Amino acid sequence: MIYRGDMPTPPTILLHTCCGPCATTCTERLGDSGEEPLLFFSNCNIFPREEYDLRLEHARKLAVILGLDLIEDAYDHGAWLSAVAGLEDEPERGLRCQACFRFSLSRAADRADLLGLPAFTTTLTVSRYKSSAQIFEVGRAFPKFAPLDFKKGNGYERSIDLSRLYGLYRQNFCGCEFSVGGRKGSAG
């Protein structure tokens, strides 16, 4: 499904979007560098469904505010659970996160190919709780992946400011049920 934000020009890069708050800084920086991002909300890791729906609602809100289009991937939590099976007890930033990144980046790569876009990247690198190096390592498997570290230059802090400005919901965990009991505040 495409959620229309009335994008004025054709997209040049697919932006895997974990949530609205993280996408704020990423879209700003992509725009500043001359890119036209197309938001791709693909988050089969998010649980429960109510949390997924809330994050999607605020990603849609951001798309409208910024005049960008947003593509919604099918929610398939079962497929994600299969992708991380056996890694449930891994610590944050461990093997489970790598498998999760691989799952999400694979879906983004497939969508970029389907749409004929030359590149894709992810909002995941804006989070101070995610290892950009780990994301880049996983991303190397995908030829169209652009390794952009959005947390540089106070990107995370900028996302907080923009989220407040736009009235976006900010979560306090990454989204998967295995992180809920772990470090609070591990949001994107």
C-alpha positions in Angstrom: 0.0 0.0 0.0 1.3 3.5 -0.8 0.3 6.3 1.6 0.4 9.5 -0.5 2.2 12.4 1.0 2.0 14.3 -2.4 5.7 13.9 -3.2 6.5 16.7 -5.7 9.4 14.9 -7.5 10.2 11.3 -8.2 12.2 9.4 -5.5 15.9 8.8 -5.9 16.5 6.6 -2.8 14.4 4.2 -0.8 14.6 4.9 3.0 13.8 1.9 5.1 11.9 3.6 7.9 11.8 2.0 11.3 9.6 4.8 12.8 8.6 8.4 12.2 11.0 9.9 14.8 14.1 8.3 13.3 13.0 9.2 9.7 12.9 13.0 10.6 16.7 13.5 10.6 17.3 11.0 7.8 14.9 12.7 5.4 16.2 16.1 6.3 19.8 15.0 5.6 18.9 13.2 2.4 17.1 16.2 1.2 20.0 18.5 2.0 22.2 16.2 -0.1 19.9 16.4 -3.1 18.2 13.0 -2.6 14.4 12.5 -2.8 13.6 9.7 -0.3 10.7 7.4 -0.6 9.8 6.1 2.9 9.4 2.3 3.2 7.8 1.2 6.5 8.9 -2.4 6.9 9.0 -3.6 10.5 7.9 -7.2 11.0 10.0 -7.2 14.2 7.6 -4.9 16.0 5.4 -6.5 18.6 2.6 -6.3 19.7 0.5 -5.3 16.7 -0.8 -2.3 18.5 2.7 -1.0 18.8 3.3 -1.6 15.1 0.1 0.3 14.3 1.1 3.2 16.5 4.5 3.5 14.8 2.9 3.2 11.4 0.4 6.0 12.2 3.2 8.4 13.1 5.3 7.4 10.1 2.2 8.3 8.0 1.9 11.6 9.9 5.5 12.5 9.1 5.0 11.6 5.4 2.2 14.1 5.2 4.1 16.8 7.1 7.1 16.4 4.8 5.1 15.8 1.6 6.7 12.4 1.0 5.2 9.1 -0.1 5.3 6.1 2.2 5.1 2.5 1.1 3.8 0.1 3.7 5.3 -3.4 3.6 3.1 -6.3 4.7 3.4 -7.1 8.4 4.6 -10.6 8.8 5.8 -11.1 12.3 5.9 -14.9 11.9 8.5 -14.6 9.1 10.6 -12.3 11.3 10.3 -14.8 14.2 11.6 -17.5 11.9 14.5 -15.3 10.8 15.6 -14.8 14.4 14.7 -18.3 15.7 17.3 -19.6 18.2 18.6 -16.0 18.9 15.9 -14.9 21.3 18.2 -14.8 24.3 21.0 -12.8 22.5 21.8 -9.5 24.0 21.0 -6.2 22.3 23.5 -5.5 19.5 24.2 -9.3 19.3 23.4 -11.9 16.7 19.6 -11.4 17.0 20.0 -7.8 15.9 22.2 -8.8 13.0 19.6 -11.3 11.8 16.9 -8.6 12.3 18.9 -6.1 10.2 19.4 -8.7 7.5 15.7 -9.4 7.4 14.7 -5.8 7.1 17.5 -4.8 4.7 16.6 -7.7 2.5 13.0 -6.5 2.2 14.2 -3.0 1.5 16.6 -4.3 -1.2 13.8 -6.3 -2.8 11.5 -3.2 -2.8 14.2 -0.9 -4.2 14.7 -3.5 -7.0 11.0 -3.8 -7.7 10.6 0.0 -7.9 13.8 0.4 -10.0 15.4 2.7 -7.5 19.2 2.9 -7.7 19.8 2.9 -3.9 18.4 2.3 -0.5 19.4 3.0 3.1 17.9 2.8 6.6 16.9 5.0 9.4 18.3 2.5 11.9 21.7 4.2 11.9 20.3 7.4 13.5 19.8 5.5 16.8 22.4 5.8 19.5 21.3 2.3 20.5 22.2 0.7 17.2 25.6 -0.1 15.9 26.1 1.6 12.6 29.1 -0.6 11.9 27.0 -3.7 12.5 24.3 -2.4 10.1 26.9 -1.5 7.5 28.4 -5.0 7.8 25.0 -6.6 7.1 24.3 -4.0 4.4 27.4 -5.0 2.4 25.5 -8.0 1.2 23.1 -5.8 -0.8 24.7 -4.0 -3.8 22.3 -1.0 -3.7 22.7 -0.4 0.1 24.0 3.1 0.8 25.9 3.1 4.2 24.8 6.4 5.6 25.5 7.0 9.3 22.7 9.4 10.3 23.7 9.6 14.0 26.8 11.6 13.0 26.6 15.3 13.7 24.1 15.0 16.5 21.6 13.2 14.3 20.0 11.4 17.2 19.5 14.6 19.2 18.1 16.3 16.0 15.6 13.5 15.7 14.4 14.1 19.2 13.9 17.9 18.5 12.1 17.3 15.2 9.9 14.6 16.8 8.8 17.1 19.4 8.2 19.8 16.8 6.0 17.4 14.7 4.3 15.8 17.7 5.5 12.2 16.9 5.2 9.3 19.2 8.6 8.2 20.5 8.8 4.6 21.7 11.1 3.3 24.5 12.2 0.0 23.0 13.4 -1.2 19.6 10.2 -3.0 18.9 10.8 -6.7 19.2 9.4 -8.6 22.2 12.9 -9.8 23.1 14.1 -6.3 23.8 11.2 -5.2 26.0 12.7 -6.8 29.1 16.1 -5.5 28.2 17.5 -1.9 28.3 14.7 0.6 28.3 15.1 3.5 26.1 16.6 1.4 23.3 14.3 3.1 20.9 15.3 4.0 17.4 
